[in-house]
């Protein structure tokens, strides 16, 4: 049953392959990618995209959150958000003042159930290339090669299963507070309802929502809020919902059929500022039989993996197989890492089935991704009907700096593969291929890392900060309405988004409840008030690579 694949970490490609759990949005052809259409999966169901993602857990570099604060999201600096990262997690690893131990989200490093030396060899090669080692990129030092943390339950009745926001937060809340918490599934919100009459003394106030249920999609139903309406529809559908509810660019809203009376807030920034991460699969032949390719080639071995997981919640079924990671800078002028490597002990396509062609029968894969793209896109409702998918244009690789960053990132991956640790281990480069035209390969093969954000940007005001919500998540220009998801990010973090989205939700939750915010954390690094940023590129590259 598909429900089982939602829970089993190794089956992460399956939920994304079905529209039962994936919105599978259609995206505009990308001009800079030769008109290619890049896929845009989003989680459909409780837990949103945390129920279909890769389960990797990356907070992001400290300097990113300081940038949020400087851009107008006042109060979201690293020292102010760190307590909420700590609050949210239950960390299985070594004790650290940076880590939480009793939060809802379980976080652990992999235990190399595959018993392959490839993870350690990759990290060793990174050190030999001069990039150094970090034992916990979510703590004091992000930069370097090291173990990859994953959001998988490490204890309790769900041990060995995916830890989504549904299983970590919502399911326990339903068990404990089912008498006051009602969840309606198979339903979609059509628009937010506002009280506009008798509001001459203030802005329109959100009072509820209109929605339809799958059992009778023609029947429009209404729910009314006692205090606030909170939108958590994600970076694609949150701006769309605001637009069809009368909040957005006036000309655009008129073009989809909203009357002058229905347009409540003229804010041209709703749906703008769309950002994402791109990555390309770097694949290499492996000479000795130490990859996990044979498991994928044998239905019997896959059955045994599944059986062990169902019976014990251990083994290859209990990992996402991404157990090594690297954060490095692509050039000396980068202030913090702008390149991320996800390492896999197998070369395999996005479908989770098609293996990379290898003459040795074994392969490895590095997801080479850039983390700080300058390209910006947009989301626009095509119709006043929220049930119809919006127009999505990412404008990938539309900035020349993005091309330079991706070329440099691939060059770093190749340099790592040339180091002594991997001598006799790696064979021919499968993809892109040593003779490939790099730009053409990027144009044809780069894919989304599935990290859309920024479309309901957080800031102080509409005019100067080009914001949609204030630093408390409240939609500017109306009362009683908040947005709480990745759409509020002013700028994308330099890693996967699940952890910072959870942090944002934890922090805004305290604001909604009127609680005093957790005290900012200073001086975690002894004698150093600033988050760790190397003084120079040479400081990060601890020495010249053993093999250039």
Secondary structure, 3 states (H helix, E strand, C coil): CHHHHHHEHHHHHHHHCCCCCECCECCCCEHHHCCECCCECCECCCCHHHHCCCCECCCCCHHHHHHHHHCCCCCCCHHHHHHHHHHHEEECCCCCCCCCECCCEEEEECCCCCCCCHHHHHHHHHHHCCCCECCCCCCCCCCEEEECEECECCCCCCCCEECCHHHHHHHHHHHHHCCCCCCCCCEEEEEEEEECCCCCCCCCEEEEEEEEECCEEEEEEEEECCCCEEECCHHHHHHHHHHHCCEECHHHHHHCCCCCCCCCEECCCCCCCEECCEEEEEEEEECCCCCCHHHHCCHHHHHHHHHHHHHHCCHHHHCCCCCEEEEECCCCCCCCCCEEEEEECCCECCCCCCECCCCCCCEEEEEEEECCCCCCEEEECCCCCCCCCCEEECCCCCCHHHHHHHHHHHHHHHHHHCCHHHCCCEEEEEECCCCCCHHHHHHHHCEECCCCECCCCECCCHHHHCCCECCCCEECCCECEEECCHHHCCCCCCCCCHHHHHHHHHHHHHHHCCCCCCCCCCCCECCECCCCCCCCHHHHCCCCCCCC
